Structures are given as structure tokens and as C-alpha cells.
Amino acid sequence: MPPIATRRTVRSTLVRGLLAASALAVMTSAPHAQTSDRYTLSGSSLGPVAIYDLAGKVTVVRGTGTDVVVTVKRGGRDAAKLRVETGRLNGRESLRVIFPGRRIIYPALGRGSNTETHIDENGTFGGISWSLFSGSNSVRISGSGSGLEAWADLEIAIPPRQATEVFLAAGDINATGTDSKLRLDTHSGDVHARGLTGDVTIDTGSGDVDVRDSSGDMLIDTGSGNVVVVKQKGERLSIDTGSGDVKLMGAQVSTLKVDTGSGDVSLGAVSADDVLADTGSGSVMLDMVTDAESVVLDTGSGEVTLGLPREFGAEYDISTGSGGIDIEVTHRSSVSERDEARGRIGDGRGRLRVDTGSGSVQIRPRASSSSSSSVGSWGSGTFFGRSLPFE
């Protein structure tokens, strides 16, 4: 029989060995450990830098110098299989995250959720209707199931005045404080933007869009999703959603255009020369803080409520297929029927046209800034007595 001390030593050695093996197993089996790499793309005034990623979160921030700096953080069980390619492509600098599989698992998309996109062999996609494509270049991204489990989170630092385009198939985009021409495109995911300067295009196939405190031309297009815009300045603000509500609080623009196939439109504290709001099915509420050259409101089915300042002047033409017309501002009427009204408000220099297939029309003086929306209190309180979730 070996001495007691020797048996204790053997047991101690075995325990330490088992603990070390367990620790090694934990480290090597961690499926979501991320690795980080940084890439620099030379900026150019001749064209935008283009960045492509199939799955992941994208954060866009203001950078310094003249180059676009992209930090890539790979994640997932198969993260090591991803590769990053850079270089000039189609006459511009680009970065492409290459996913080797045709079925990608991205858990953040949500169990049971999936999206498909068409991708070229060089890793580029976007710019056209992706859903029309299928075949060998069709990639399916799912929140669960079998396939290549991998994603790449990107942080993109963009220097001032460097045009940049970001294409993402699945995931959210967050952009803050940039000063450049920007395109943010995600096939499936939300887009949040704050404090942007410069012309911006936001396109999401399915997802909500939230933009605040920005200046420059703003073009927003979502196939399905709600849109919220707070405090926007620029020449043009265009919002188009196939299905979803639009809420705007505070716009100082020359042209405002809102089009939704199905959804309510609420536009508060608007200063614009030309306003067009069109919804196939849904109500329209517009609160003007200044005079305008042209205001056109059209809904296939839904009520229209319009608040006007004292200085507003226009020839008006209002028609409704089913619903009453109530004009509470000072006006001179030439035609006044239950479903049709024409006449003049104020100096009559502008044009006001309201058309609803089914729904009433109400035009009234806008409330004082102390009790309603105003440019000085963007994002606050109520709009026509209704609470708006802008906080």
C-alpha cells in the first residue's frame, strides 16, 4: 500500500488535471466569442465608399481624417469561416464580408424569422428588388435552424464629406453624428439615426425607421414598417412606406412628401412650401406652423384633420365620398355641400386640396404653442389632443 501522503498527492494532481481540462473545454466550446479586425478604406471625392454585410449589427459614427475606418467583429459558432475582402470594385472602394454558406443562422433575427436575398459572387448585393432572385446565388438568413452560424458586427467611422453606402441583409443599423452623404440599406431590420448632417437615403425592406435631429435632404423608404421623424431640416423630406404609420414632429423643409399604402399619417409642427400626404387606407393629421404654396392631402379611407396658422392663405378644393366637411377657420365659400367644398382662405395665394374616399374632413385653427405642437417644442406632448410616442 502506498503511503498516505503519496495517495493525497495523486488525488491532488488528478483534481488539478480535471479542472484544467474542464476550463479548456469551456474556452474552446464558447460559440459566440468575437474576434475584431480593423480595415481602412481610402476616401475619395469621386464616389462613395461601399460596405456590404449579410448579417450583423451596424453602427455608423463620425470619423476623422480622410479615410473610412471599419471595425469588423465576427461572431457565432462558425465565425472563423467568414472572410473580409477590400479593394476597388465597380470604380469605388469597397469592403465586403464574405459568408461561404447559402444558409446563414443569425440568432438575433429571432427564432422562426428568416429573409432571403440575392448576392453576387463578389459579395455585393442591394440596389434592386432582391426578392425577385433565386438559385445558386440566393442566400437564406434565419434566426434558428441548421446552417452557417455566423455574423459580423460593423462599426463604421466616416470622415466629414465622404459619401458612404452601407448594405446589410439582416440586422439593425444605428447612425449618429455623421456629416456626409449617406445611404443606409437593410433588407430586414430597423434603422435609427440621430444628429446626421448631409443628404441621407434610408431604405429597409421590412423594419421601422427612427430619425431625429438631422439636417439635409432625407429620403426614407420602407416596404413594411413604421416611420418616426423628429426635428428635420433641409430642402426635401420624402417618406414612403408600403404598410406602416408615419409620425413626424417638427420639419423645416421646402418639400414634404409622405406616401403610405396602408397606415395613419400624423404630421406635427410642419413648415414647408409644398406638402403632399397620401395614404391608401388611414387617417391624415397635418399641423402647419407657416403658410404654404401647396398642400395636398389624399386618403382612400380615413379622416383628415388639418390645423392652419393665421397667416395661411389658399384657394381650397375639398371632396369626400362619404363623410362631412367642417371648416372652422375664417373663409369665403363658393361651393358648400356635404361632400364638396370650394372657396378661399386668407389671401388665397396658395393651393389646398383635400380628397378622401371615405372619411370626414376638418380644418381648424392650429392651437397655440403652449397647448399644441410647435417648432420650439419639437417632440413634445400632444398633437391635436393625441399623445405621440416621441420620447
Long-range contacts (C-beta under 8 A, 24 or more apart in sequence): 31-76, 31-77, 31-149, 32-75, 32-76, 32-77, 33-75, 33-79, 34-73, 34-74, 34-75, 34-79, 34-153, 35-73, 35-74, 35-79, 35-80, 36-71, 36-72, 36-73, 36-74, 37-71, 37-72, 37-74, 37-84, 38-69, 38-70, 38-71, 38-72, 39-69, 39-70, 39-71, 39-72, 39-84, 39-86, 39-95, 40-67, 40-68, 40-69, 40-70, 41-67, 41-68, 41-69, 41-70, 41-86, 41-93, 41-94, 41-95, 42-66, 42-67, 42-93, 43-67, 43-68, 43-93, 43-159, 43-162, 44-92, 44-93, 44-162, 45-161, 46-92, 47-91, 47-92, 47-163, 48-92, 48-162, 48-163, 48-164, 48-165, 48-181, 48-183, 49-92, 49-93, 49-94, 49-95, 49-158, 49-162, 49-163, 49-164, 49-165, 50-89, 50-92, 50-93, 50-94, 50-95, 50-124, 50-164, 50-165, 50-167, 51-94, 51-95, 51-96, 51-154, 51-156, 51-164, 51-165, 51-166, 51-167, 52-94, 52-95, 52-96, 52-97, 52-123, 52-124, 52-125, 52-126, 52-167, 53-97, 53-152, 53-154, 53-166, 53-167, 53-168, 53-169, 53-171, 54-97, 54-99, 54-104, 54-117, 54-119, 54-125, 54-139, 54-141, 54-152, 54-168, 54-169, 54-170, 55-99, 55-104, 55-106, 55-109, 55-141, 55-150, 55-151, 55-152, 55-168, 55-169, 55-170, 55-171, 56-97, 56-106, 56-151, 56-152, 56-153, 56-154, 56-168, 56-171, 57-108, 57-153, 57-154, 57-171, 57-172, 57-173, 57-174, 58-153, 58-154, 58-155, 58-156, 58-166, 58-168, 58-171, 58-172, 58-173, 58-174, 58-186, 59-153, 59-154, 59-155, 59-156, 59-173, 59-174, 59-175, 59-176, 60-156, 60-158, 60-164, 60-166, 60-173, 60-174, 60-175, 60-176, 60-178, 60-182, 60-184, 61-155, 61-156, 61-157, 61-158, 61-175, 61-176, 61-177, 61-178, 62-157, 62-158, 62-159, 62-160, 62-176, 62-177, 62-178, 62-179, 63-157, 63-158, 63-159, 64-157, 64-159, 65-159, 66-159, 66-162, 67-159, 68-93, 68-156, 68-157, 68-158, 68-159, 68-162, 68-164, 69-156, 69-157, 70-95, 70-154, 70-155, 70-156, 70-157, 71-154, 71-155, 71-156, 71-157, 72-97, 72-152, 72-153, 72-154, 73-152, 73-153, 73-154, 73-155, 74-150, 74-151, 74-152, 75-150, 75-151, 75-152, 75-153, 76-105, 76-106, 76-149, 76-150, 76-151, 77-149, 77-150, 78-148, 78-149, 78-150, 79-150, 79-151, 81-148, 81-150, 82-150, 82-152, 84-152, 85-122, 85-123, 89-122, 89-124, 90-124, 94-124, 96-122, 96-123, 96-124, 97-123, 97-152, 97-154, 98-123, 99-139, 99-148, 99-150, 100-148, 101-139, 101-147, 101-148, 102-136, 102-138, 102-139, 102-140, 103-139, 103-140, 103-142, 103-145, 103-146, 103-147, 103-148, 104-139, 104-140, 104-141, 104-142, 104-147, 104-148, 104-149, 104-150, 104-151, 104-170, 105-141, 105-142, 105-143, 105-144, 105-145, 105-146, 105-147, 105-148, 105-149, 105-150, 106-141, 106-142, 106-143, 106-149, 106-150, 106-151, 106-170, 106-171, 107-143, 107-144, 107-149, 108-143, 108-151, 108-171, 109-141, 109-142, 109-143, 109-170, 109-171, 109-188, 110-143, 111-143, 111-144, 112-143, 112-144, 113-142, 113-143, 113-188, 114-140, 114-141, 114-142, 114-143, 115-140, 115-141, 115-169, 115-170, 115-187, 115-188, 115-205, 115-206, 116-140, 116-141, 117-141, 117-169, 117-187, 119-169, 124-167, 125-167, 125-169, 126-167, 126-185, 126-187, 127-167, 127-185, 130-187, 130-205, 131-205, 139-169, 141-169, 141-170, 141-188, 158-182, 161-198, 172-207, 190-225, 199-234, 208-244, 212-379, 226-263, 228-390, 230-378, 230-379, 230-390, 231-378, 231-379, 237-272, 245-282, 247-388, 247-389, 247-390, 249-373, 249-378, 249-379, 249-380, 249-383, 249-388, 249-390, 250-373, 250-375, 250-378, 250-379, 252-375, 264-302, 266-383, 266-386, 266-388, 268-372, 268-373, 268-383, 268-388, 269-373, 269-374, 269-375, 269-377, 269-378, 271-375, 283-359, 285-383, 285-384, 285-386, 287-366, 287-372, 287-373, 287-383, 287-384, 288-312, 288-366, 289-366, 289-374, 289-375, 291-350, 292-350, 293-349, 293-350, 293-351, 294-350, 294-351, 294-352, 295-350, 295-351, 295-352, 295-353, 296-351, 296-352, 296-353, 296-354, 297-353, 297-354, 297-355, 298-354, 298-355, 298-356, 299-355, 299-356, 299-357, 299-359, 300-356, 300-357, 300-358, 301-356, 301-357, 301-358, 301-359, 302-356, 302-358, 302-359, 303-356, 303-359, 303-360, 303-361, 303-362, 304-354, 304-356, 304-359, 304-360, 304-361, 304-362, 305-362, 305-364, 305-384, 306-354, 306-361, 306-362, 306-363, 306-364, 307-364, 307-365, 307-366, 307-367, 307-372, 307-384, 308-345, 308-363, 308-364, 308-365, 308-366, 309-365, 309-366, 310-365, 311-346, 312-345, 312-346, 312-350, 313-344, 313-345, 313-346, 313-347, 313-348, 313-349, 313-350, 314-344, 314-345, 314-346, 314-348, 314-349, 314-350, 314-351, 314-352, 315-342, 315-343, 315-344, 315-348, 315-350, 315-351, 315-352, 316-341, 316-342, 316-343, 316-344, 316-345, 316-352, 316-353, 316-354, 316-363, 317-341, 317-342, 317-352, 317-353, 317-354, 318-342, 318-352, 318-353, 318-354, 318-355, 318-361, 318-363, 319-354, 319-355, 319-356, 320-354, 320-355, 320-356, 320-357, 320-358, 320-359, 320-360, 320-361, 321-356, 321-357, 321-358, 322-357, 322-358, 322-359, 323-356, 323-358, 323-359, 323-360, 323-361, 324-360, 324-361, 325-360, 325-361, 326-360, 326-361, 326-362, 326-363, 326-364, 327-363, 328-362, 328-363, 328-364, 328-365, 329-363, 329-364, 329-365
